[in-house]
Amino acid sequence: MRVILALGVLLGAVPPAAAAPLRLGTSVSHPVVDSSGGRVLWQPDAGSIRALDLGAAKPARALALPPGCEPAGRAALRGDRLALACAGGPQLLDLATGAAGPVPGAAAAGIGGPDTGVSTVGAVWAEGWTGGASVFFALDGSAVERGDGAANQLPDLDSAGLWRPLCVPLRRTPAADDEDPRAFLPYAYSPPLGLDHRAFDYRPLRLERCGRGRPLRLSRCRRACKAVHLGAGSVAWRARGRIRLYRGASRRRASWPARAFGPQPSPFPTRRHVVVVAGRFGTAYTLWSVRAPT
């Protein structure tokens, strides 16, 4: 009896087999992932998009795109709000209703003409650019912010105050190039993790962590760590022929063979899945999801 019980314990301790990747579809533009919301969006043809809530046990919703429009970039999706880049100027698509129209407040920021656009839209603020410089504007047209905040702050487009503090001891790195109009280098933040700008793929992959004085080194990256993306309190990247995942809260890791997804796969973490986009610029992208440990 003891032998049977011991065997049962051992079998129960064996981790379950990794979930097989699920192919979601193909996209003529780069798919967009909302990591915190667990939503992915892709464009199967010029006139429509598909929006899928991962793990919701519901099929992807089909929505029409206005003529001459496509998602504005990889940060275009926030909840039900999708920023669109259109031939006649930026638009905002409401995924809940399917209605599209001009981005509120954009005109007050001087956005609408050549060399301007909107990259992402929150509940209170939106972020765009004019002449290569970033600009934040309130959706009600009441305010325009062209500053960069402090080193220990990042913009929160859902907050009336716009700027929110980073957890201690995280700070952004000042831009050292005199010709760089930015005050700080790009910084990704998804508590409890922060990811500073990586200029080269062959440099070690280090994460900053709330409450931790020293950065956490995840990989030496001797064969390059590519397609690094932070989201949902996790980081995912491609290295040594595998897609890799690190969860900030649980400190769990997982990996999958990169060849299972196609050429140049890029992973994007969500709370329960990893979304993988494979394909080269100028060709159709293939979109996958895989269930991941939490």
N, C-alpha and C positions, 0 to 999 in steps of 0.2 A: 504493500500500500504506500509506504514512504517513497519507494522508487517511482511509482506512478504519479504521486503528488509532485515530486521533484521534477519529473519530466514535464508535467503540466506547467509548472512555474517557468521552466526554461523555454518552453515553446511560447508561452505568453510573453516572454521578454524579447522574443525575436521581433524586430521592427517589421511592419507590413511592407510589402513590395511597393516601390515607387509607382505613383500613378502615371499612366501612359499619357503623352501629350494629346490634346484634342485640337484638331484643325478647325479654325473658325471660319476662314474664308480668305479671299484675296482682295487687295485694295490697290487702286490706281494712284493714290496719294499715301503718304506715310500715315499709318494708323495712329490714333491718339488714345492715351490711357490716362484715366483719372485714378491714380493709385489709392488715394484715401477713400474714394467712393466705390472702388471695385468695379468700375465701369470702363468698357473699351468701345471704341468707335472706329469704323473703317468705311471706305468709300469704294463699293464694288464697281461703280460706273460713274460717268460724268454727272448724272442727274440725281443721284440718291446716296444715302448713307445708311449704315446699320449701327444700332446702339444696343449693346448687350450688358446686362448686369450679371457679373460672374456669380455663380452659385445661387441664382434666384430661381432656377428650374423653369425659366420662361424663355421662349425663343427671342432672338434679336428682333428689335423693332425696326421697321423700314420707314425712313423719312425722306421727303423730297428736299433737294438742294435748289436754291435759287440759281438761275442760269448764270454761268460764268463764275461760280463760287466753289471754294474748297476750304477745308479746315485750315485755320491760320497758322498752324504750327503744332509742335509737340506739346505745348502748354495750353492749347486752345480750349480744352474741355475742363470745366469745373462744375460738377453737379449736373443740372439741367441746362447750363449755359454753354454754348459752343460759339467761339469767335470764328468768323468766316473772313477769308480774304477774297474779295470780289473785284471784278473788272471795274465796277462803278464806285468802289470804296468799301470799307469794312462794314460787315453786317453782324448781327447777333441772332442766332437761331435758338429758340426755346424748345428743348427736346420734349417737354411735357405737353406742349400744345402743337408743335410743328410750325409755329409762326416765326417768320424772319423779318427783320427790319433794321434800320440804321442803329448803330450802337449809341445809346443815350449818353450825352455828355461829351461825345468825341469832338464835336464841332468847337466846343469851348476850349479844347486843348489844341486846336489847330490841325486836327486829324481829318483827312478826307481828300486831300490833294495828293500830288506825286510825292514819293519818298516819305509817306506816312502810313501808319497802320495800327491795328490793335492786335495784341498777342494773346491776351486772356482777360476774362471778365468775371469779377466776383460779385458778391451780393450788394456791396456799397461802392467799391472802386473798380476801375479797370486799368490795365497797363497797356501802353502802346509806345510808339516811337514817332519822332519827327526829325528828319535829317540825320538819322543814325543815333540820336540821343533818346534815352528812355524818358517817359513821362507818365505820371499817374493822374487820373482824373476821376472825380466823383460822378456817378451815373446821373445824379440830378442836376449836373452842370454847375454846382455851387463852388467847386474848388478844383484847382490844378496844382499838382506838386511835381517839381522838377528836381528835387533834392535826392540824396542817396541815404539819408538817415545816418545813424551812428554805427560804429563798428560792431556793437552788440545788439543791433536791430535788423529786422527784415520786414518788408511790406506784408501786411495782412489785408487782402482785398475785401475781406468780409467784416472788417472792423471800422467803425466810424473814425477812429484815430489814425488809421493806416499803418503806423509803425508798431510792431510788437517786439518785446525784448527776447533775445535768445537766452536759453538756459545757461547758467554759470557752469564752466568758464568759457563757453564758445564765443568766438569773435571772428569777424571777417578780416581778410588780409587786405591792406591798402594797395591800390594799384600804383606800381612804382614807375611806370612809363609816363613821362611827361605828356606824350601825345595821346594817351588814353583818356577820354573824357569821363570815364567812370572814377568814382572815389575809391571803390572797392572791387576786388576780383569777384567773379561769380561764386556763390556759396549755396549749397543745397542743404536744407534743414527739414528733418522729419523726426521729431522727438521719439526716442532719446538720442538720435544720431545727427551729426553734422558732417558734411563733406566739403572740404575746401577745394579750390580750383586745382585740377591736375593738368599741367602743361604738357606732360609726356606720358605715354602709355607704359613706358618701361620703368617708371619710378614706382616705389612701393605704394600699395593701396593702404592708406591710413584713414581711419575714421576718428572724429572727435565724438565724445560721449558726455552727456549731461552728468555733472558731478565727478568727472574723471579728469585729473590734471594732465595726464599724458595721453597722446593719441594711441588708438588701438591699431596695430598693424595686422591687416587681414591676409596680405600676400606680399611677397617680395617682387612679384611681377617681372621675373627675369625673362619670361617669354611674352611679356606685355599683358596688361589687364585692359581690355577694351570694352566699350559700350557700358560704362559704369553708370548706373541709375539708382538714385535714392528715392524712396517713397514708402508710405505706410509703415514707418519705423523700421525699415529694412533696406538692404542694399543688394543689388544683383549686378553681375558682370560676366564677361566671357574671358576665359584664360585657359591655356593648355588643353584646348579642344573640348572644354566643358562650359556649360552655363552654371554659374555658382550663385548661391543665395546665403545671406547672413541675416538673421532676425535679431533686431536690437534688444527687444524685451526678454526673449527666452534664450538668446545667444545660440540658438540652434542653427545648423548649417545643412545645406542640401546641394546636390548638383545633378546635372543631366548631360548626356552626350550632346555636344553642339551640333553634330552632323544630323541629328534626328529632326532638326528644324529647317535646314536649308542653308543657303549661302549667307555669310556675315550676320548671324542672328544677334539681335539686341534684346536683352531681357528687361522687363519693367515689373517690379514687385507690387503686389497688392496684399491685402491682409491675409488672404487664404490661397492665393494663386500667384503664379508668375506668368505674365503675358510675354510672349516672344514674337518679335517681328523679324522676319528674314527676307532678304532681297537686296538688290543693289539699286542705287539711284538711277532713274531712267527706266526701270522695269517695274512690273507689278510686284507688290509685297505679299508675302504669305503670312497669315496671322495664326498664332497658336496660343493655347492656354494649357497650363499644367497645374494640378493641385499640389500645393506645397505645404510642408509642416509650418505650424504657427509658433 
